[in-house]
Amino acid sequence: MKKRVRIISLMMIILMCSSFLFAGGAQEEPAEEPVKEEVPMTHDELVAAAQAEGKVVVYAVTSRIANAAEGFKEKYGIEVEATNLKDFEMIEKVSKEGSTGAQGADFVLAQDGGRVMGELINLDYLYNYVPESMKDVIPEQFQNPLVFSFINKLFIFNNELSTDNQFTNIWALTTEEWAGNFQFKNPFQESVNANFMTMVTKPEIADQIADAYKEYFGKEIVLTTENAGYEWIKAIFENNLILTTSDTKTAESIGIKGQNKEYNAGLFVYSKLRYVESKNLALQPIMDMTPFSGFMYPIYALMRTDAANPNAAKLFIEYLLTDEGFSPWSKNMGTYSPNPAVAIQPNDHPVSTWEKILVIEDPTYCFENRADVEEFLNEYIY
């Protein structure tokens, strides 16, 4: 009898718990994550608050941050502790500091949008901040996450024999003439290259690649993979794509004079065109490729969530987005501020030009899809 009473009592407890959990309105909704609230300040108020902190710590993927730091200190009298890191080093360092609460950077200049989005922003180690003075200056599409700069990579060929474009459709690189004559830095050795490979699989870009196939070959593409982006990746690898270890070596290998090669090109950093004079190379970019002439990737300026010197960080970000603050980068072509008012080199082109002809990295798409693309690349690289 006692055993039966115990069973009935247990059933009543289960029923009571079930009623509590499943009755309408009984179960509380999970609390929303707190939103980072910014206290609006005038420029003068921000300067005063930043100078009161007296110091700012920044991690950056660009070594020129040291030159910008000197200008910032001279202008505002604020000490800058700047550390130059490779993209994977920064992500690991910020992630470790964020997860342990260790003191580190107040803000970062970070690239590899997919990992930054998934491992730093989504986990609240970093957050987005746009200076008040820049909200009506920086194009809205570059404000979240806030872009500090853009870098572009273009299809570039050796123009010693002829300055006529060697090809104007990306599918030309899959033909017999181009077998073993096209170079690209190993995407497993540079994250932005892996992101580019990921971006060409994005449905709207893959559709453009399918259209380019029809334009070049005069027939519809027959898919053996998920979409035309994957198909193009497969085709260039199977056409003996040469994987290099650096864009500098790629530029030198392609541009050296005296090769007498009719077909000789690569996809690498546009800024290497400076070697045409400094290293006597024969290099020429292709600006009218179908459906794109290369790709462009951002470096983001992002605040550390628990920054020790938040106001100095915000002031430095504002400074970097000005013509004065960006001068260490704008003195050469190939690096661009999202601020349209920042000067570029006389023979260069503004971001608005590159937007129309290049694939631009989408951090959310890269975060959600790069693992699949890397698994696909494994079939050809390893």
C-alpha positions in Angstrom: 0.0 0.0 0.0 2.8 2.4 0.9 4.5 1.6 -2.4 1.3 2.6 -4.3 1.0 5.9 -2.4 4.6 6.7 -3.3 3.9 6.1 -7.0 0.8 8.3 -6.9 2.7 11.0 -5.1 5.5 10.9 -7.8 2.9 11.1 -10.6 1.3 14.1 -8.9 4.6 15.9 -8.7 5.3 15.2 -12.4 1.9 16.5 -13.4 2.3 19.7 -11.3 5.7 20.3 -12.9 4.3 19.7 -16.4 1.4 22.2 -15.7 3.9 24.8 -14.6 6.1 24.4 -17.6 3.5 24.1 -20.4 0.5 26.3 -19.1 0.0 29.4 -21.2 2.2 32.2 -19.9 3.6 30.1 -17.1 7.1 29.7 -18.7 9.2 32.8 -18.7 10.9 33.9 -21.9 14.7 33.9 -21.8 16.1 37.3 -20.9 17.4 39.3 -23.9 21.0 40.2 -24.0 21.7 43.8 -22.8 22.3 46.3 -25.6 25.4 48.3 -25.4 24.2 51.9 -24.8 26.4 54.8 -25.9 26.2 58.2 -24.2 26.1 60.8 -26.9 29.0 63.3 -26.7 30.0 66.3 -28.7 33.5 66.1 -30.2 34.9 68.4 -27.5 33.3 66.3 -24.7 34.8 63.1 -26.3 38.3 64.7 -26.5 38.1 65.8 -22.8 37.0 62.3 -21.7 39.7 60.6 -23.8 42.4 62.9 -22.5 41.3 62.1 -18.9 41.9 58.4 -19.7 45.3 59.3 -21.1 45.9 56.1 -22.9 44.5 53.7 -25.6 45.5 50.2 -26.5 44.9 48.9 -30.0 45.5 45.6 -31.8 45.8 45.9 -35.6 46.4 43.7 -38.7 48.2 46.6 -40.3 51.7 47.7 -39.3 50.9 51.3 -40.3 49.0 51.7 -37.1 52.3 52.8 -35.5 52.4 55.8 -37.9 48.8 56.7 -37.2 49.5 56.4 -33.4 52.2 59.0 -33.6 49.9 61.4 -35.3 47.1 60.8 -32.8 49.4 61.3 -29.9 50.8 64.5 -31.3 47.3 65.8 -32.0 45.6 64.8 -28.7 48.5 64.1 -26.3 47.1 60.6 -25.6 49.6 57.6 -25.3 49.0 54.8 -27.7 50.0 51.2 -27.2 49.7 49.6 -30.6 50.4 45.9 -31.4 50.5 44.6 -35.0 49.1 41.0 -35.3 48.3 38.6 -38.0 44.5 38.1 -38.4 44.4 34.6 -36.8 46.6 35.8 -34.0 44.3 38.7 -33.2 41.2 36.6 -33.3 42.7 34.0 -30.9 44.1 36.7 -28.6 40.9 38.8 -28.4 38.8 35.6 -27.9 41.0 34.4 -25.1 41.0 37.8 -23.4 37.3 38.2 -23.8 36.5 34.7 -22.4 38.8 35.1 -19.4 38.2 38.8 -18.7 41.8 39.6 -19.1 42.7 43.2 -19.9 43.8 43.8 -23.5 42.9 46.0 -26.4 40.4 48.9 -26.2 39.7 48.5 -29.8 40.9 46.5 -32.8 41.5 46.8 -36.5 40.6 43.3 -37.6 40.1 41.4 -40.9 38.7 38.0 -41.8 35.0 39.1 -41.5 33.6 35.6 -41.1 35.7 34.7 -38.0 35.4 38.2 -36.6 31.6 38.0 -36.9 31.2 34.5 -35.6 33.9 34.3 -32.9 34.2 37.9 -31.6 31.1 40.0 -32.4 28.5 37.2 -31.9 30.1 36.3 -28.6 30.1 39.9 -27.4 33.8 40.3 -27.1 33.6 43.2 -29.6 30.9 45.6 -30.5 30.2 48.1 -33.2 30.7 51.8 -32.7 30.2 54.6 -35.2 31.5 58.0 -34.3 28.8 60.7 -34.3 30.8 62.8 -36.7 30.9 60.0 -39.2 27.3 58.7 -39.2 26.4 61.1 -42.1 29.7 60.7 -43.8 30.4 56.9 -44.0 28.0 55.2 -46.4 25.5 53.3 -44.4 26.4 49.9 -45.9 29.9 50.3 -44.4 28.7 51.1 -40.8 27.8 47.8 -39.4 30.4 46.4 -38.8 32.2 49.7 -39.2 34.8 49.5 -42.0 38.1 51.2 -41.3 39.6 50.4 -44.7 39.2 48.3 -47.9 41.9 46.4 -49.7 41.4 45.0 -53.2 42.8 42.1 -55.2 42.5 42.2 -59.0 43.2 39.9 -62.0 46.6 41.2 -63.2 48.7 40.0 -66.1 52.1 40.4 -67.6 51.8 43.1 -70.3 55.3 43.0 -71.7 54.2 41.4 -75.0 50.9 43.3 -75.3 48.9 45.7 -73.3 45.6 44.2 -74.6 43.8 42.3 -71.9 44.7 38.7 -72.0 41.2 37.7 -71.0 38.0 39.5 -70.0 35.9 36.6 -68.7 36.8 34.5 -65.6 35.9 31.3 -67.5 38.9 31.9 -69.8 41.0 30.7 -66.9 39.5 27.2 -67.2 40.6 26.7 -70.8 43.6 24.8 -72.2 45.5 28.0 -72.9 45.5 28.9 -69.3 46.4 25.5 -67.9 49.2 26.2 -65.4 49.4 29.9 -66.2 47.2 31.4 -63.5 48.4 32.0 -59.9 46.6 32.7 -56.6 47.8 32.6 -53.0 46.8 29.4 -51.2 43.4 30.2 -49.5 44.4 28.0 -46.6 47.3 30.4 -46.0 45.3 33.6 -46.2 41.8 33.9 -44.7 40.6 36.7 -47.1 41.4 34.4 -50.0 39.3 31.7 -48.4 36.5 34.3 -47.9 36.7 35.1 -51.6 36.3 31.5 -52.6 33.4 31.4 -50.2 31.8 34.5 -51.7 31.8 33.2 -55.3 29.4 30.4 -54.0 26.9 33.0 -52.7 23.7 32.4 -54.8 23.5 35.9 -56.4 27.2 35.8 -57.4 27.0 32.2 -58.5 24.1 33.2 -60.8 26.4 35.9 -62.4 29.1 33.3 -62.9 26.6 31.0 -64.6 25.6 33.9 -66.9 29.3 34.5 -67.6 29.7 30.9 -68.6 26.9 31.2 -71.1 28.4 34.4 -72.5 31.8 32.8 -72.9 31.0 29.3 -74.1 27.6 30.1 -75.8 25.7 27.4 -73.8 24.1 26.9 -70.4 26.4 25.5 -67.7 25.9 21.9 -66.6 26.4 21.7 -62.9 28.3 18.8 -61.2 28.4 20.8 -57.9 26.0 22.9 -55.9 26.1 26.0 -58.1 28.2 27.8 -60.7 30.5 29.3 -58.1 31.6 25.9 -56.9 31.8 24.8 -60.5 34.3 27.7 -61.3 36.4 26.8 -58.3 36.5 23.2 -59.4 37.4 24.2 -63.0 40.3 26.5 -62.2 41.8 23.9 -59.8 41.5 21.1 -62.4 43.2 23.5 -64.9 46.4 23.4 -62.8 45.9 26.6 -60.8 49.3 27.5 -59.3 49.0 28.2 -55.5 51.6 30.6 -54.1 52.7 31.5 -50.6 52.5 35.3 -50.9 51.1 38.1 -53.1 54.6 39.6 -53.4 56.0 36.4 -54.8 53.0 36.1 -57.1 53.5 39.6 -58.5 57.2 39.0 -59.0 56.7 35.6 -60.7 54.1 37.0 -63.1 55.6 40.4 -63.7 59.3 39.6 -64.3 60.3 40.6 -67.8 61.8 38.4 -70.5 59.4 35.4 -70.0 57.8 35.8 -73.4 54.7 34.0 -72.2 51.5 34.7 -74.0 49.4 33.6 -71.0 50.5 34.7 -67.6 48.3 36.2 -64.9 47.2 36.1 -61.3 44.7 37.4 -58.7 46.6 39.4 -56.1 46.8 42.7 -54.3 46.3 45.7 -56.5 48.9 47.7 -54.5 51.7 45.4 -55.9 51.5 47.6 -59.1 54.0 49.8 -57.3 56.5 47.2 -58.3 56.2 48.2 -61.9 58.6 51.0 -61.2 60.4 49.9 -58.0 61.2 46.3 -59.3 60.9 46.9 -63.1 58.0 44.5 -63.5 55.4 44.2 -66.3 52.0 44.2 -64.6 48.6 45.5 -65.7 45.2 45.1 -64.0 42.0 44.1 -65.9 39.2 46.5 -65.0 36.5 45.2 -67.2 36.2 41.5 -66.4 33.0 39.5 -66.6 31.4 39.1 -64.1 34.0 40.6 -61.7 37.6 41.9 -61.8 38.6 40.5 -58.4 37.5 41.1 -54.8 37.7 43.7 -52.1 37.8 42.9 -48.4 37.4 45.2 -45.3 39.4 45.8 -42.2 36.9 46.6 -39.4 37.3 49.1 -36.5 35.6 47.5 -33.5 35.4 48.3 -29.8 36.3 45.8 -27.1 33.2 45.3 -25.0 35.0 45.8 -21.6 37.6 48.4 -22.8 39.5 50.1 -20.1 39.8 53.3 -22.1 36.6 53.4 -24.2 36.6 57.2 -24.8 40.2 57.2 -26.0 39.4 54.3 -28.3 36.3 56.1 -29.7 38.4 59.2 -30.4 41.1 57.2 -32.1 38.5 55.5 -34.3 37.1 58.8 -35.3 40.7 60.1 -36.0 41.4 57.1 -38.3 38.4 57.8 -40.4 39.6 61.4 -41.2 42.0 62.4 -44.0 44.7 63.1 -41.5 44.3 59.9 -39.6 44.2 57.7 -42.7 47.3 59.4 -44.3 49.6 56.5 -43.5 47.5 54.3 -45.8 46.4 56.7 -48.4 49.9 57.7 -49.4 50.0 54.5 -51.5 47.3 53.1 -53.8 45.4 50.0 -53.0 44.0 50.8 -49.5 40.9 52.9 -49.2 38.9 54.6 -46.5 35.2 54.2 -46.4 35.1 58.0 -46.0 34.5 59.4 -49.5 36.3 62.7 -48.5 39.6 60.9 -47.8 42.1 61.6 -50.6 43.4 58.8 -52.9 46.4 58.7 -55.2 46.0 60.5 -58.5 46.2 57.3 -60.6 43.9 55.3 -58.3 40.1 54.8 -58.1 37.6 55.5 -55.3 35.7 52.8 -53.4 32.6 53.7 -55.5 34.4 52.4 -58.6 35.6 49.2 -57.0 32.2 48.4 -55.6 30.8 48.0 -59.1 33.4 45.6 -60.4 34.6 43.6 -57.4 33.2 40.9 -55.1 32.9 42.5 -51.7 33.3 40.3 -48.6 30.0 39.6 -46.7 31.1 38.6 -43.1 27.8 36.9 -42.3 27.8 34.7 -45.4 31.4 33.8 -44.9 30.8 32.9 -41.3 27.9 30.6 -42.2 29.4 29.0 -45.3 33.2 29.0 -45.3 33.5 25.6 -43.6 31.6 24.0 -46.5 33.8 25.7 -49.0 37.0 24.8 -47.2 35.8 21.1 -47.1 35.3 21.4 -50.9 38.8 22.9 -51.3 40.3 20.1 -49.4 39.7 17.8 -52.4 42.1 19.9 -54.5 44.6 21.3 -52.1 45.4 18.3 -49.9 
